[in-house]
Amino acid sequence: MPEVLTPETLDLKKILKPGDNVLWGQGCGEPQTLTEALVEQRAAVAPITVYLGAGFTSTLKPEHNDHIKMMGFGAVGTTRRLTKGGALHIIPCHIGQVASYINQGVVPCDVAFLQVPPPGEDGTYSFGLICDYTREMVQKARTVVVEVNDQVPQTDCPDRLSPDDIDYLIHSSRPAPTLEAGPIGDLDRAIAKHTAEYIEDGAVLQIGIGAVPDAVMQLLLDRRDLGVHTGSVGDGLVELIEKGVVTNARKPIDTGVSIAGGLIGSQRLYTFAHRNPVISMRPSSYTHSSDVLSALPKLVTINSALEIDLSGQVNAEQVGDSYVGGVGGQPEYVRAGHRSVGGHSIMALSSTAKGGSMSRICARLTSPVVTSPRTDVDVVVTEHGAAELRGQSFAERAKRLIAIADPKFREDLDREAQVIYKRGY
């Protein structure tokens, strides 16, 4: 049975050893009582290395690299400021690979920090708000420390945490990290309008978080029997389920259930998911599995990009010398949507950046990073329309992408494309 600690007796010198590698639940699953203690006690337990996924709290700051080495699987959410401050070492990888990296010891895990809700009637614990690679953390860690937060929803989670898995346990009662929905503007709605045209009745959605995904979901209220299989999901799912739009009735697997690896949203989402079997939390080995995704017809995956070149190459990570995004699950879902029978892979983005002074559709990417290769990119959507690239030549791809670029950049892009038109690539 685990040793029960209190905030007053949480002495990390008892738990951590110098040189340890620490992983914790990413996103809204961050166990803040534990991570805050690590920051406060970092000098006493240094040196420590932490591995980070997406973050939505202000716990870690660049100056904490005085005793904590920070490794990250991207720069998503508040981890972006760690990159900007030169404190985060980026590991480029698919989010679906992280679990296997942990299993193989490529990403070492000596100590795992988890946040979970109170136990169910059988005494076991749901993984709460994040289920992606938490099981692998538990299996590989020398020491597992769990924060039981009574404000975390008891989500449906077939793989549950046993008391025997836990070494130390601490109780808390505090709001879980949230990500409130931002305002939806006219630009977001224009992009969403073109995106929604590819979503038919019975489609299965992989859709993330943000203004464009939220705008897309608002346009789906007249659809029927949509399904959901996604890495993370936000508040928009709640209304679609409540209004009978998302039923998952036509999915050949997980029929009747929306599948997600993480919940990233407001208290509304968390309250809805509490003991609600219509949303089920699964690990990334399932949500991002090519075998599982290939079993989903009419899969429509919706992702975003920083920029796309005229051949269809996607950069979702780096602008110039600034790393501001991440690989995430994009390549896995882009390929799956493209290959799905009756499905689509949609790359949705605004046509310009930096106040309209820079075209996101460009002759050449501004950095050497290619997040999704042109062979997997299917449909590109901006506020000016949709460019279907599947099965098209280099020349035709360039023409279609230029047609959805901002009008003021089209002439320059067409001039750059002349060499493609002449030589065919």
Secondary structure as the mmCIF struct_conf table of DSSP 4:
data_model
#
loop_
_struct_conf.conf_type_id
_struct_conf.id
_struct_conf.beg_label_comp_id
_struct_conf.beg_label_asym_id
_struct_conf.beg_label_seq_id
_struct_conf.end_label_comp_id
_struct_conf.end_label_asym_id
_struct_conf.end_label_seq_id
HELX_LH_PP_P HELX_LH_PP_P1 PRO A 2 PRO A 2
STRN STRN1 GLU A 3 LEU A 5
HELX_RH_3T_P HELX_RH_3T_P1 PRO A 7 THR A 9
HELX_RH_3T_P HELX_RH_3T_P2 LEU A 12 LYS A 14
TURN_TY1_P TURN_TY1_P1 ILE A 15 ILE A 15
TURN_TY1_P TURN_TY1_P2 PRO A 18 GLY A 19
STRN STRN2 ASN A 21 TRP A 24
STRN STRN3 GLY A 27 GLY A 27
TURN_TY1_P TURN_TY1_P3 CYS A 28 GLY A 29
HELX_RH_AL_P HELX_RH_AL_P1 GLN A 32 GLU A 40
TURN_TY1_P TURN_TY1_P4 GLN A 41 GLN A 41
HELX_RH_AL_P HELX_RH_AL_P2 ARG A 42 VAL A 45
BEND BEND1 PRO A 47 PRO A 47
STRN STRN4 ILE A 48 LEU A 52
STRN STRN5 GLY A 55 GLY A 55
BEND BEND2 THR A 57 SER A 58
HELX_RH_3T_P HELX_RH_3T_P3 PRO A 62 ASP A 66
TURN_TY1_P TURN_TY1_P5 HIS A 67 HIS A 67
STRN STRN6 ILE A 68 GLY A 72
BEND BEND3 PHE A 73 PHE A 73
STRN STRN7 GLY A 77 GLY A 77
TURN_TY1_P TURN_TY1_P6 THR A 78 THR A 78
HELX_RH_AL_P HELX_RH_AL_P3 THR A 79 LYS A 84
TURN_TY1_P TURN_TY1_P7 GLY A 85 GLY A 86
STRN STRN8 LEU A 88 ILE A 90
HELX_RH_3T_P HELX_RH_3T_P4 ILE A 95 GLN A 97
HELX_RH_AL_P HELX_RH_AL_P4 VAL A 98 GLN A 104
TURN_TY1_P TURN_TY1_P8 GLY A 105 GLY A 105
BEND BEND4 VAL A 106 VAL A 107
BEND BEND5 ASP A 110 ASP A 110
STRN STRN9 VAL A 111 VAL A 116
TURN_TY1_P TURN_TY1_P9 GLU A 121 ASP A 122
BEND BEND6 GLY A 123 GLY A 123
STRN STRN10 TYR A 125 TYR A 125
TURN_TY1_P TURN_TY1_P10 GLY A 128 LEU A 129
STRN STRN11 ILE A 130 ILE A 130
BEND BEND7 ASP A 132 TYR A 133
HELX_RH_AL_P HELX_RH_AL_P5 THR A 134 LYS A 140
BEND BEND8 ARG A 142 ARG A 142
STRN STRN12 THR A 143 ASN A 149
TURN_TY1_P TURN_TY1_P11 ASP A 150 GLN A 151
BEND BEND9 VAL A 152 VAL A 152
STRN STRN13 ASP A 156 ASP A 156
BEND BEND10 PRO A 158 ASP A 159
STRN STRN14 LEU A 161 LEU A 161
HELX_RH_3T_P HELX_RH_3T_P5 PRO A 163 ASP A 165
BEND BEND11 ASP A 167 ASP A 167
STRN STRN15 TYR A 168 SER A 172
HELX_LH_PP_P HELX_LH_PP_P2 PRO A 175 PRO A 177
HELX_LH_PP_P HELX_LH_PP_P3 GLU A 180 ILE A 184
HELX_RH_AL_P HELX_RH_AL_P6 ASP A 186 ALA A 196
TURN_TY1_P TURN_TY1_P12 GLU A 197 TYR A 198
TURN_TY1_P TURN_TY1_P13 ASP A 201 GLY A 202
STRN STRN16 VAL A 204 ILE A 207
BEND BEND12 ILE A 209 GLY A 210
HELX_RH_AL_P HELX_RH_AL_P7 ALA A 211 GLN A 218
TURN_TY1_P TURN_TY1_P14 LEU A 219 LEU A 219
TURN_TY1_P TURN_TY1_P15 LEU A 221 ASP A 222
BEND BEND13 ASP A 225 ASP A 225
STRN STRN17 LEU A 226 LEU A 226
STRN STRN18 GLY A 227 VAL A 233
TURN_TY1_P TURN_TY1_P16 ASP A 235 ASP A 235
HELX_RH_AL_P HELX_RH_AL_P8 GLY A 236 GLU A 242
TURN_TY1_P TURN_TY1_P17 LYS A 243 GLY A 244
BEND BEND14 VAL A 245 VAL A 245
STRN STRN19 VAL A 246 VAL A 246
TURN_TY1_P TURN_TY1_P18 ALA A 249 ARG A 250
BEND BEND15 PRO A 252 ASP A 254
TURN_TY1_P TURN_TY1_P19 THR A 255 GLY A 256
STRN STRN20 SER A 258 LEU A 263
BEND BEND16 GLY A 265 GLY A 265
HELX_RH_AL_P HELX_RH_AL_P9 GLN A 267 ALA A 273
TURN_TY1_P TURN_TY1_P20 HIS A 274 ARG A 275
TURN_TY1_P TURN_TY1_P21 PRO A 277 VAL A 278
STRN STRN21 ILE A 279 MET A 281
HELX_RH_AL_P HELX_RH_AL_P10 SER A 284 THR A 287
TURN_TY1_P TURN_TY1_P22 HIS A 288 HIS A 288
HELX_RH_AL_P HELX_RH_AL_P11 SER A 290 LEU A 293
TURN_TY1_P TURN_TY1_P23 SER A 294 ALA A 295
TURN_TY1_P TURN_TY1_P24 PRO A 297 LYS A 298
STRN STRN22 LEU A 299 ASN A 303
BEND BEND17 LEU A 306 LEU A 306
STRN STRN23 GLU A 307 ASP A 309
TURN_TY1_P TURN_TY1_P25 LEU A 310 SER A 311
STRN STRN24 VAL A 314 ASN A 315
BEND BEND18 GLU A 317 GLU A 317
STRN STRN25 GLN A 318 VAL A 319
TURN_TY1_P TURN_TY1_P26 GLY A 320 ASP A 321
STRN STRN26 SER A 322 TYR A 323
TURN_TY1_P TURN_TY1_P27 GLY A 328 GLY A 329
HELX_RH_AL_P HELX_RH_AL_P12 GLN A 330 ARG A 339
BEND BEND19 SER A 340 SER A 340
TURN_TY1_P TURN_TY1_P28 VAL A 341 GLY A 342
STRN STRN27 HIS A 344 ALA A 348
BEND BEND20 SER A 351 SER A 351
STRN STRN28 THR A 352 ALA A 353
TURN_TY1_P TURN_TY1_P29 LYS A 354 SER A 357
STRN STRN29 MET A 358 SER A 359
BEND BEND21 ARG A 360 ARG A 360
STRN STRN30 ILE A 361 CYS A 362
BEND BEND22 ALA A 363 ARG A 364
BEND BEND23 THR A 366 PRO A 368
BEND BEND24 THR A 371 THR A 371
STRN STRN31 SER A 372 SER A 372
TURN_TY1_P TURN_TY1_P30 ARG A 374 ASP A 376
STRN STRN32 VAL A 379 THR A 382
TURN_TY1_P TURN_TY1_P31 GLU A 383 HIS A 384
STRN STRN33 GLY A 385 GLU A 388
TURN_TY1_P TURN_TY1_P32 ARG A 390 GLY A 391
HELX_RH_AL_P HELX_RH_AL_P13 PHE A 394 ALA A 403
TURN_TY1_P TURN_TY1_P33 ILE A 404 ILE A 404
BEND BEND25 ALA A 405 ALA A 405
HELX_RH_AL_P HELX_RH_AL_P14 PRO A 407 ARG A 423
#
